[in-house]
Structures are given as C-alpha cells and as structure tokens.
Amino acid sequence: MPDRPLTLAQIQDYVAKMEVERGFSDSTLVEQTLKLAEETGEVCKAVRKQAALSVDPASKVGGLGEELADVLIYLAAIANRGGIDLSQALRDKEAVNENRTWT
C-alpha cells in the first residue's frame, strides 16, 4: 500500500490486485454486496462506541477509521466487479444532483 493519498482509480486498482493476492477475487457481486452491508453495520457500531452509546459487549467493534476503510474496500470491489469507474460515477451523479431541488 503506497504511503500517499490515493485517487479513487488507484484505490480500485489496489483493491483489484489485493483481492487476487489474498484469494478473494472469486467472490461474487452478491457476496461482496452482502459483506458491504455487514461492514456498514460495523461503521454504525463504531459510531455508537465513539458516541459512548451502548454496544453489545459480545460484539467486536473496531475504530471508525478501520470500519470506514473496510467499507471503502468493499465499495471498490463491487465497483470493479460491475466495471464501474467510481470517479466517473461520482462526477455523473453530482451532475444530476446539481440540478435537484434540495428541501
């Protein structure tokens, strides 16, 4: 992992290579999406812990940064499986959002 800020494209490339190295590249889109949902729940637990709210004592809760990194990894993995360039997807979505009326 490079010790410098990464673009979304670089993160996607890193995740693609890391999955091959660690034997995760055969996981399906559905499997990765379900894992993303699980990790999102862990982000919620980390926020609860950080806010000093009750958390199941039997539940393993990492720090917020650690859990957000897991979400980013799964997000990149899902985008890779779908052939989606996250940078372009963000630009495209924001072009739509700029024309929305926010209430």
N, CA, C and O atoms as a Tinker XYZ file with bonds, in Angstrom:
   412  protein
     1  N      0.859000   -1.177000    0.000000    73     2
     2  CA     0.000000    0.000000    0.000000    64     1     3
     3  C      0.898000    1.232000    0.000000    63     2     4     5
     4  O      1.747000    1.389000    0.878000    81     3
     5  N      0.710000    2.099000   -0.982000    73     3     6
     6  CA     1.522000    3.323000   -1.037000    64     5     7
     7  C      1.251000    4.228000    0.161000    63     6     8     9
     8  O      0.134000    4.275000    0.677000    81     7
     9  N      2.274000    4.937000    0.589000    73     7    10
    10  CA     2.157000    5.834000    1.733000    64     9    11
    11  C      1.937000    7.268000    1.244000    63    10    12    13
    12  O      2.726000    8.170000    1.527000    81    11
    13  N      0.842000    7.450000    0.501000    73    11    14
    14  CA     0.474000    8.762000   -0.032000    64    13    15
    15  C     -1.015000    8.742000   -0.330000    63    14    16    17
    16  O     -1.615000    7.671000   -0.417000    81    15
    17  N     -1.617000    9.914000   -0.489000    73    15    18
    18  CA    -3.045000    9.929000   -0.840000    64    17    19
    19  C     -3.271000    9.216000   -2.176000    63    18    20    21
    20  O     -2.441000    9.287000   -3.082000    81    19
    21  N     -4.403000    8.533000   -2.277000    73    19    22
    22  CA    -4.741000    7.774000   -3.484000    64    21    23
    23  C     -6.011000    8.328000   -4.120000    63    22    24    25
    24  O     -6.916000    8.782000   -3.421000    81    23
    25  N     -6.072000    8.288000   -5.434000    73    23    26
    26  CA    -7.294000    8.625000   -6.141000    64    25    27
    27  C     -8.245000    7.434000   -6.049000    63    26    28    29
    28  O     -7.846000    6.335000   -5.662000    81    27
    29  N     -9.493000    7.663000   -6.406000    73    27    30
    30  CA   -10.437000    6.545000   -6.431000    64    29    31
    31  C     -9.976000    5.468000   -7.407000    63    30    32    33
    32  O    -10.096000    4.277000   -7.118000    81    31
    33  N     -9.453000    5.875000   -8.551000    73    31    34
    34  CA    -8.962000    4.901000   -9.537000    64    33    35
    35  C     -7.808000    4.079000   -8.953000    63    34    36    37
    36  O     -7.731000    2.871000   -9.178000    81    35
    37  N     -6.930000    4.718000   -8.219000    73    35    38
    38  CA    -5.816000    3.994000   -7.598000    64    37    39
    39  C     -6.314000    3.043000   -6.514000    63    38    40    41
    40  O     -5.776000    1.948000   -6.351000    81    39
    41  N     -7.329000    3.454000   -5.782000    73    39    42
    42  CA    -7.907000    2.567000   -4.763000    64    41    43
    43  C     -8.539000    1.358000   -5.434000    63    42    44    45
    44  O     -8.342000    0.229000   -4.986000    81    43
    45  N     -9.296000    1.581000   -6.501000    73    43    46
    46  CA    -9.907000    0.455000   -7.217000    64    45    47
    47  C     -8.842000   -0.494000   -7.744000    63    46    48    49
    48  O     -8.999000   -1.712000   -7.657000    81    47
    49  N     -7.765000    0.051000   -8.289000    73    47    50
    50  CA    -6.683000   -0.784000   -8.801000    64    49    51
    51  C     -6.021000   -1.567000   -7.669000    63    50    52    53
    52  O     -5.751000   -2.760000   -7.814000    81    51
    53  N     -5.762000   -0.908000   -6.552000    73    51    54
    54  CA    -5.162000   -1.574000   -5.399000    64    53    55
    55  C     -6.045000   -2.725000   -4.916000    63    54    56    57
    56  O     -5.556000   -3.826000   -4.667000    81    55
    57  N     -7.350000   -2.463000   -4.786000    73    55    58
    58  CA    -8.278000   -3.491000   -4.292000    64    57    59
    59  C     -8.323000   -4.671000   -5.255000    63    58    60    61
    60  O     -8.360000   -5.821000   -4.818000    81    59
    61  N     -8.321000   -4.406000   -6.548000    73    59    62
    62  CA    -8.339000   -5.499000   -7.533000    64    61    63
    63  C     -7.112000   -6.390000   -7.353000    63    62    64    65
    64  O     -7.232000   -7.616000   -7.353000    81    63
    65  N     -5.952000   -5.793000   -7.203000    73    63    66
    66  CA    -4.709000   -6.570000   -7.024000    64    65    67
    67  C     -4.705000   -7.281000   -5.677000    63    66    68    69
    68  O     -4.311000   -8.444000   -5.588000    81    67
    69  N     -5.142000   -6.588000   -4.630000    73    67    70
    70  CA    -5.162000   -7.171000   -3.296000    64    69    71
    71  C     -6.084000   -8.385000   -3.239000    63    70    72    73
    72  O     -5.763000   -9.385000   -2.596000    81    71
    73  N     -7.232000   -8.295000   -3.914000    73    71    74
    74  CA    -8.159000   -9.431000   -3.908000    64    73    75
    75  C     -7.544000  -10.665000   -4.560000    63    74    76    77
    76  O     -7.749000  -11.783000   -4.088000    81    75
    77  N     -6.802000  -10.472000   -5.626000    73    75    78
    78  CA    -6.131000  -11.598000   -6.278000    64    77    79
    79  C     -5.085000  -12.183000   -5.333000    63    78    80    81
    80  O     -5.026000  -13.398000   -5.142000    81    79
    81  N     -4.265000  -11.323000   -4.746000    73    79    82
    82  CA    -3.203000  -11.780000   -3.838000    64    81    83
    83  C     -3.751000  -12.547000   -2.639000    63    82    84    85
    84  O     -3.131000  -13.508000   -2.184000    81    83
    85  N     -4.902000  -12.135000   -2.127000    73    83    86
    86  CA    -5.454000  -12.737000   -0.913000    64    85    87
    87  C     -6.509000  -13.806000   -1.192000    63    86    88    89
    88  O     -7.078000  -14.382000   -0.265000    81    87
    89  N     -6.765000  -14.067000   -2.471000    73    87    90
    90  CA    -7.700000  -15.129000   -2.827000    64    89    91
    91  C     -9.159000  -14.758000   -2.733000    63    90    92    93
    92  O    -10.012000  -15.632000   -2.578000    81    91
    93  N     -9.467000  -13.458000   -2.826000    73    91    94
    94  CA   -10.856000  -13.002000   -2.729000    64    93    95
    95  C    -11.475000  -12.710000   -4.081000    63    94    96    97
    96  O    -12.651000  -12.352000   -4.145000    81    95
    97  N    -10.740000  -12.848000   -5.143000    73    95    98
    98  CA   -11.222000  -12.398000   -6.451000    64    97    99
    99  C    -12.368000  -13.255000   -6.996000    63    98   100   101
   100  O    -13.041000  -12.849000   -7.944000    81    99
   101  N    -12.594000  -14.416000   -6.419000    73    99   102
   102  CA   -13.695000  -15.269000   -6.877000    64   101   103
   103  C    -15.018000  -14.946000   -6.187000    63   102   104   105
   104  O    -16.055000  -15.504000   -6.545000    81   103
   105  N    -14.989000  -14.045000   -5.197000    73   103   106
   106  CA   -16.230000  -13.666000   -4.519000    64   105   107
   107  C    -17.146000  -12.978000   -5.523000    63   106   108   109
   108  O    -16.702000  -12.162000   -6.330000    81   107
   109  N    -18.419000  -13.316000   -5.462000    73   107   110
   110  CA   -19.381000  -12.768000   -6.418000    64   109   111
   111  C    -19.795000  -11.353000   -6.034000    63   110   112   113
   112  O    -19.514000  -10.876000   -4.935000    81   111
   113  N    -20.461000  -10.708000   -6.961000    73   111   114
   114  CA   -21.016000   -9.381000   -6.715000    64   113   115
   115  C    -21.977000   -9.424000   -5.530000    63   114   116   117
   116  O    -21.962000   -8.535000   -4.678000    81   115
   117  N    -22.806000  -10.452000   -5.481000    73   115   118
   118  CA   -23.763000  -10.589000   -4.378000    64   117   119
   119  C    -23.028000  -10.765000   -3.050000    63   118   120   121
   120  O    -23.373000  -10.117000   -2.062000    81   119
   121  N    -22.024000  -11.633000   -3.020000    73   119   122
   122  CA   -21.264000  -11.850000   -1.781000    64   121   123
   123  C    -20.613000  -10.557000   -1.304000    63   122   124   125
   124  O    -20.669000  -10.230000   -0.118000    81   123
   125  N    -20.000000   -9.828000   -2.221000    73   123   126
   126  CA   -19.321000   -8.591000   -1.844000    64   125   127
   127  C    -20.326000   -7.544000   -1.369000    63   126   128   129
   128  O    -20.035000   -6.776000   -0.453000    81   127
   129  N    -21.490000   -7.512000   -1.979000    73   127   130
   130  CA   -22.517000   -6.551000   -1.581000    64   129   131
   131  C    -23.043000   -6.865000   -0.183000    63   130   132   133
   132  O    -23.259000   -5.957000    0.619000    81   131
   133  N    -23.245000   -8.132000    0.105000    73   131   134
   134  CA   -23.684000   -8.508000    1.446000    64   133   135
   135  C    -22.615000   -8.178000    2.488000    63   134   136   137
   136  O    -22.935000   -7.744000    3.595000    81   135
   137  N    -21.358000   -8.381000    2.135000    73   135   138
   138  CA   -20.266000   -8.033000    3.056000    64   137   139
   139  C    -20.216000   -6.524000    3.275000    63   138   140   141
   140  O    -19.936000   -6.069000    4.384000    81   139
   141  N    -20.486000   -5.739000    2.221000    73   139   142
   142  CA   -20.537000   -4.284000    2.370000    64   141   143
   143  C    -21.619000   -3.896000    3.375000    63   142   144   145
   144  O    -21.400000   -3.033000    4.226000    81   143
   145  N    -22.769000   -4.526000    3.276000    73   143   146
   146  CA   -23.858000   -4.232000    4.214000    64   145   147
   147  C    -23.437000   -4.563000    5.648000    63   146   148   149
   148  O    -23.739000   -3.810000    6.574000    81   147
   149  N    -22.745000   -5.679000    5.830000    73   147   150
   150  CA   -22.262000   -6.046000    7.163000    64   149   151
   151  C    -21.285000   -5.020000    7.694000    63   150   152   153
   152  O    -21.352000   -4.626000    8.858000    81   151
   153  N    -20.372000   -4.586000    6.830000    73   151   154
   154  CA   -19.379000   -3.595000    7.237000    64   153   155
   155  C    -20.033000   -2.255000    7.559000    63   154   156   157
   156  O    -19.575000   -1.537000    8.448000    81   155
   157  N    -21.102000   -1.917000    6.842000    73   155   158
   158  CA   -21.822000   -0.677000    7.126000    64   157   159
   159  C    -22.407000   -0.733000    8.540000    63   158   160   161
   160  O    -22.407000    0.264000    9.263000    81   159
   161  N    -22.897000   -1.896000    8.916000    73   159   162
   162  CA   -23.375000   -2.079000   10.287000    64   161   163
   163  C    -22.257000   -1.895000   11.302000    63   162   164   165
   164  O    -22.483000   -1.366000   12.390000    81   163
   165  N    -21.055000   -2.328000   10.951000    73   163   166
   166  CA   -19.919000   -2.162000   11.852000    64   165   167
   167  C    -19.530000   -0.694000   11.971000    63   166   168   169
   168  O    -19.064000   -0.265000   13.027000    81   167
   169  N    -19.713000    0.081000   10.907000    73   167   170
   170  CA   -19.492000    1.533000   10.990000    64   169   171
   171  C    -20.470000    2.118000   12.011000    63   170   172   173
   172  O    -20.090000    2.948000   12.838000    81   171
   173  N    -21.714000    1.686000   11.948000    73   171   174
   174  CA   -22.719000    2.179000   12.895000    64   173   175
   175  C    -22.328000    1.836000   14.332000    63   174   176   177
   176  O    -22.474000    2.663000   15.232000    81   175
   177  N    -21.835000    0.627000   14.545000    73   175   178
   178  CA   -21.395000    0.240000   15.887000    64   177   179
   179  C    -20.224000    1.096000   16.342000    63   178   180   181
   180  O    -20.161000    1.495000   17.505000    81   179
   181  N    -19.295000    1.382000   15.434000    73   179   182
   182  CA   -18.134000    2.206000   15.783000    64   181   183
   183  C    -18.573000    3.618000   16.152000    63   182   184   185
   184  O    -18.007000    4.226000   17.061000    81   183
   185  N    -19.577000    4.145000   15.454000    73   183   186
   186  CA   -20.104000    5.466000   15.783000    64   185   187
   187  C    -20.766000    5.431000   17.152000    63   186   188   189
   188  O    -20.587000    6.341000   17.961000    81   187
   189  N    -21.534000    4.373000   17.407000    73   187   190
   190  CA   -22.165000    4.227000   18.725000    64   189   191
   191  C    -21.094000    4.195000   19.823000    63   190   192   193
   192  O    -21.230000    4.851000   20.856000    81   191
   193  N    -20.045000    3.431000   19.586000    73   191   194
   194  CA   -18.964000    3.323000   20.565000    64   193   195
   195  C    -18.297000    4.681000   20.779000    63   194   196   197
   196  O    -18.034000    5.081000   21.914000    81   195
   197  N    -18.028000    5.383000   19.683000    73   195   198
   198  CA   -17.374000    6.691000   19.756000    64   197   199
   199  C    -18.252000    7.709000   20.486000    63   198   200   201
   200  O    -17.740000    8.592000   21.173000    81   199
   201  N    -19.572000    7.587000   20.336000    73   199   202
   202  CA   -20.520000    8.495000   20.984000    64   201   203
   203  C    -20.880000    8.037000   22.397000    63   202   204   205
   204  O    -21.751000    8.618000   23.044000    81   203
   205  N    -20.204000    6.997000   22.866000    73   203   206
   206  CA   -20.436000    6.446000   24.208000    64   205   207
   207  C    -21.864000    5.939000   24.377000    63   206   208   209
   208  O    -22.438000    6.033000   25.462000    81   207
   209  N    -22.435000    5.400000   23.296000    73   207   210
   210  CA   -23.743000    4.756000   23.366000    64   209   211
   211  C    -23.530000    3.263000   23.598000    63   210   212   213
   212  O    -22.441000    2.745000   23.351000    81   211
   213  N    -24.541000    2.586000   24.061000    73   211   214
   214  CA   -24.383000    1.169000   24.375000    64   213   215
   215  C    -24.143000    0.345000   23.107000    63   214   216   217
   216  O    -24.754000    0.572000   22.062000    81   215
   217  N    -23.241000   -0.607000   23.241000    73   215   218
   218  CA   -22.904000   -1.549000   22.175000    64   217   219
   219  C    -22.877000   -2.934000   22.806000    63   218   220   221
   220  O    -22.398000   -3.096000   23.928000    81   219
   221  N    -23.381000   -3.922000   22.099000    73   219   222
   222  CA   -23.365000   -5.298000   22.602000    64   221   223
   223  C    -21.950000   -5.648000   23.041000    63   222   224   225
   224  O    -21.033000   -5.601000   22.220000    81   223
   225  N    -21.742000   -5.995000   24.301000    73   223   226
   226  CA   -20.394000   -6.298000   24.783000    64   225   227
   227  C    -19.762000   -7.510000   24.096000    63   226   228   229
   228  O    -18.538000   -7.640000   24.084000    81   227
   229  N    -20.571000   -8.389000   23.531000    73   227   230
   230  CA   -20.036000   -9.562000   22.836000    64   229   231
   231  C    -19.653000   -9.226000   21.395000    63   230   232   233
   232  O    -19.073000  -10.056000   20.694000    81   231
   233  N    -19.975000   -8.014000   20.956000    73   231   234
   234  CA   -19.719000   -7.609000   19.586000    64   233   235
   235  C    -18.324000   -7.004000   19.458000    63   234   236   237
   236  O    -17.940000   -6.129000   20.235000    81   235
   237  N    -17.573000   -7.481000   18.470000    73   235   238
   238  CA   -16.245000   -6.912000   18.205000    64   237   239
   239  C    -16.442000   -5.631000   17.395000    63   238   240   241
   240  O    -16.990000   -5.656000   16.293000    81   239
   241  N    -15.989000   -4.522000   17.956000    73   239   242
   242  CA   -16.160000   -3.233000   17.294000    64   241   243
   243  C    -14.793000   -2.599000   17.100000    63   242   244   245
   244  O    -14.068000   -2.359000   18.066000    81   243
   245  N    -14.440000   -2.328000   15.834000    73   243   246
   246  CA   -13.198000   -1.639000   15.551000    64   245   247
   247  C    -13.398000   -0.138000   15.646000    63   246   248   249
   248  O    -14.488000    0.342000   15.958000    81   247
   249  N    -12.328000    0.591000   15.373000    73   247   250
   250  CA   -12.426000    2.041000   15.350000    64   249   251
   251  C    -13.145000    2.503000   14.098000    63   250   252   253
   252  O    -13.247000    1.760000   13.122000    81   251
   253  N    -13.638000    3.719000   14.124000    73   251   254
   254  CA   -14.391000    4.255000   12.999000    64   253   255
   255  C    -13.558000    4.264000   11.722000    63   254   256   257
   256  O    -14.060000    3.890000   10.662000    81   255
   257  N    -12.316000    4.677000   11.799000    73   255   258
   258  CA   -11.462000    4.705000   10.605000    64   257   259
   259  C    -11.275000    3.325000   10.009000    63   258   260   261
   260  O    -11.326000    3.155000    8.791000    81   259
   261  N    -11.059000    2.349000   10.858000    73   259   262
   262  CA   -10.880000    0.960000   10.411000    64   261   263
   263  C    -12.126000    0.447000    9.695000    63   262   264   265
   264  O    -12.038000   -0.190000    8.646000    81   263
   265  N    -13.284000    0.735000   10.279000    73   263   266
   266  CA   -14.530000    0.250000    9.682000    64   265   267
   267  C    -14.848000    0.990000    8.375000    63   266   268   269
   268  O    -15.349000    0.381000    7.430000    81   267
   269  N    -14.562000    2.289000    8.315000    73   267   270
   270  CA   -14.765000    3.030000    7.065000    64   269   271
   271  C    -13.845000    2.507000    5.972000    63   270   272   273
   272  O    -14.240000    2.438000    4.808000    81   271
   273  N    -12.620000    2.138000    6.338000    73   271   274
   274  CA   -11.692000    1.566000    5.360000    64   273   275
   275  C    -12.242000    0.258000    4.808000    63   274   276   277
   276  O    -12.129000   -0.005000    3.611000    81   275
   277  N    -12.838000   -0.565000    5.669000    73   275   278
   278  CA   -13.449000   -1.807000    5.190000    64   277   279
   279  C    -14.574000   -1.519000    4.199000    63   278   280   281
   280  O    -14.701000   -2.199000    3.181000    81   279
   281  N    -15.393000   -0.502000    4.502000    73   279   282
   282  CA   -16.481000   -0.124000    3.594000    64   281   283
   283  C    -15.906000    0.321000    2.247000    63   282   284   285
   284  O    -16.422000   -0.057000    1.195000    81   283
   285  N    -14.853000    1.114000    2.280000    73   283   286
   286  CA   -14.231000    1.584000    1.045000    64   285   287
   287  C    -13.683000    0.422000    0.221000    63   286   288   289
   288  O    -13.814000    0.414000   -1.003000    81   287
   289  N    -13.080000   -0.543000    0.875000    73   287   290
   290  CA   -12.545000   -1.716000    0.178000    64   289   291
   291  C    -13.665000   -2.484000   -0.519000    63   290   292   293
   292  O    -13.547000   -2.829000   -1.695000    81   291
   293  N    -14.753000   -2.752000    0.206000    73   291   294
   294  CA   -15.864000   -3.486000   -0.406000    64   293   295
   295  C    -16.534000   -2.662000   -1.503000    63   294   296   297
   296  O    -16.947000   -3.217000   -2.522000    81   295
   297  N    -16.647000   -1.359000   -1.311000    73   295   298
   298  CA   -17.222000   -0.494000   -2.338000    64   297   299
   299  C    -16.396000   -0.562000   -3.625000    63   298   300   301
   300  O    -16.949000   -0.671000   -4.720000    81   299
   301  N    -15.083000   -0.497000   -3.485000    73   299   302
   302  CA   -14.203000   -0.596000   -4.658000    64   301   303
   303  C    -14.316000   -1.968000   -5.304000    63   302   304   305
   304  O    -14.318000   -2.075000   -6.530000    81   303
   305  N    -14.409000   -3.014000   -4.499000    73   303   306
   306  CA   -14.525000   -4.369000   -5.035000    64   305   307
   307  C    -15.821000   -4.531000   -5.834000    63   306   308   309
   308  O    -15.833000   -5.152000   -6.897000    81   307
   309  N    -16.903000   -3.966000   -5.311000    73   307   310
   310  CA   -18.191000   -4.046000   -6.011000    64   309   311
   311  C    -18.118000   -3.264000   -7.317000    63   310   312   313
   312  O    -18.569000   -3.744000   -8.357000    81   311
   313  N    -17.555000   -2.070000   -7.265000    73   311   314
   314  CA   -17.415000   -1.263000   -8.479000    64   313   315
   315  C    -16.573000   -2.004000   -9.515000    63   314   316   317
   316  O    -16.905000   -2.002000  -10.701000    81   315
   317  N    -15.502000   -2.629000   -9.080000    73   315   318
   318  CA   -14.648000   -3.385000  -10.004000    64   317   319
   319  C    -15.427000   -4.506000  -10.677000    63   318   320   321
   320  O    -15.305000   -4.711000  -11.885000    81   319
   321  N    -16.226000   -5.232000   -9.901000    73   319   322
   322  CA   -16.999000   -6.333000  -10.472000    64   321   323
   323  C    -18.051000   -5.829000  -11.468000    63   322   324   325
   324  O    -18.408000   -6.525000  -12.419000    81   323
   325  N    -18.533000   -4.613000  -11.232000    73   323   326
   326  CA   -19.540000   -4.036000  -12.116000    64   325   327
   327  C    -18.959000   -3.221000  -13.257000    63   326   328   329
   328  O    -19.697000   -2.653000  -14.062000    81   327
   329  N    -17.618000   -3.161000  -13.328000    73   327   330
   330  CA   -16.979000   -2.384000  -14.385000    64   329   331
   331  C    -17.250000   -0.887000  -14.252000    63   330   332   333
   332  O    -17.348000   -0.177000  -15.253000    81   331
   333  N    -17.368000   -0.418000  -13.027000    73   331   334
   334  CA   -17.706000    0.981000  -12.775000    64   333   335
   335  C    -16.476000    1.748000  -12.315000    63   334   336   337
   336  O    -15.773000    1.336000  -11.392000    81   335
   337  N    -16.232000    2.864000  -12.974000    73   335   338
   338  CA   -15.188000    3.799000  -12.568000    64   337   339
   339  C    -15.831000    4.718000  -11.527000    63   338   340   341
   340  O    -16.677000    5.546000  -11.866000    81   339
   341  N    -15.432000    4.572000  -10.267000    73   339   342
   342  CA   -16.069000    5.341000   -9.200000    64   341   343
   343  C    -15.895000    6.848000   -9.377000    63   342   344   345
   344  O    -16.797000    7.615000   -9.041000    81   343
   345  N    -14.761000    7.274000   -9.895000    73   343   346
   346  CA   -14.555000    8.708000  -10.122000    64   345   347
   347  C    -15.585000    9.240000  -11.109000    63   346   348   349
   348  O    -16.177000   10.296000  -10.888000    81   347
   349  N    -15.796000    8.508000  -12.197000    73   347   350
   350  CA   -16.763000    8.938000  -13.199000    64   349   351
   351  C    -18.182000    8.834000  -12.664000    63   350   352   353
   352  O    -19.016000    9.697000  -12.936000    81   351
   353  N    -18.456000    7.788000  -11.910000    73   351   354
   354  CA   -19.788000    7.630000  -11.326000    64   353   355
   355  C    -20.099000    8.798000  -10.389000    63   354   356   357
   356  O    -21.227000    9.290000  -10.366000    81   355
   357  N    -19.114000    9.239000   -9.624000    73   355   358
   358  CA   -19.301000   10.376000   -8.732000    64   357   359
   359  C    -19.568000   11.654000   -9.529000    63   358   360   361
   360  O    -20.474000   12.421000   -9.204000    81   359
   361  N    -18.774000   11.870000  -10.570000    73   359   362
   362  CA   -18.997000   13.052000  -11.415000    64   361   363
   363  C    -20.389000   13.025000  -12.037000    63   362   364   365
   364  O    -21.098000   14.031000  -12.030000    81   363
   365  N    -20.775000   11.871000  -12.573000    73   363   366
   366  CA   -22.091000   11.744000  -13.209000    64   365   367
   367  C    -23.222000   12.003000  -12.217000    63   366   368   369
   368  O    -24.180000   12.709000  -12.530000    81   367
   369  N    -23.107000   11.436000  -11.035000    73   367   370
   370  CA   -24.161000   11.597000  -10.028000    64   369   371
   371  C    -24.237000   13.043000   -9.550000    63   370   372   373
   372  O    -25.332000   13.570000   -9.353000    81   371
   373  N    -23.101000   13.683000   -9.363000    73   371   374
   374  CA   -23.117000   15.074000   -8.921000    64   373   375
   375  C    -23.667000   15.998000   -9.991000    63   374   376   377
   376  O    -24.254000   17.030000   -9.665000    81   375
   377  N    -23.494000   15.657000  -11.254000    73   375   378
   378  CA   -24.099000   16.447000  -12.338000    64   377   379
   379  C    -25.617000   16.399000  -12.220000    63   378   380   381
   380  O    -26.291000   17.399000  -12.467000    81   379
   381  N    -26.156000   15.248000  -11.846000    73   379   382
   382  CA   -27.599000   15.107000  -11.623000    64   381   383
   383  C    -28.000000   15.876000  -10.364000    63   382   384   385
   384  O    -28.990000   16.607000  -10.368000    81   383
   385  N    -27.234000   15.711000   -9.295000    73   383   386
   386  CA   -27.561000   16.358000   -8.014000    64   385   387
   387  C    -27.538000   17.877000   -8.103000    63   386   388   389
   388  O    -28.311000   18.548000   -7.419000    81   387
   389  N    -26.671000   18.421000   -8.928000    73   387   390
   390  CA   -26.572000   19.874000   -9.057000    64   389   391
   391  C    -27.863000   20.485000   -9.583000    63   390   392   393
   392  O    -28.137000   21.661000   -9.348000    81   391
   393  N    -28.653000   19.692000  -10.291000    73   391   394
   394  CA   -29.909000   20.180000  -10.840000    64   393   395
   395  C    -31.121000   19.830000   -9.992000    63   394   396   397
   396  O    -32.249000   20.155000  -10.362000    81   395
   397  N    -30.908000   19.185000   -8.881000    73   395   398
   398  CA   -32.008000   18.822000   -7.987000    64   397   399
   399  C    -32.362000   19.990000   -7.075000    63   398   400   401
   400  O    -31.533000   20.853000   -6.786000    81   399
   401  N    -33.579000   19.994000   -6.645000    73   399   402
   402  CA   -34.008000   20.960000   -5.638000    64   401   403
   403  C    -33.930000   20.256000   -4.291000    63   402   404   405
   404  O    -34.554000   19.215000   -4.086000    81   403
   405  N    -33.170000   20.826000   -3.391000    73   403   406
   406  CA   -32.986000   20.222000   -2.064000    64   405   407
   407  C    -33.879000   20.953000   -1.076000    63   406   408   409
   408  O    -33.860000   22.180000   -0.990000    81   407
   409  N    -34.650000   20.191000   -0.341000    73   407   410
   410  CA   -35.540000   20.818000    0.646000    64   409   411
   411  C    -35.086000   20.540000    2.053000    63   410   412
   412  O    -35.720000   20.991000    3.007000    81   411
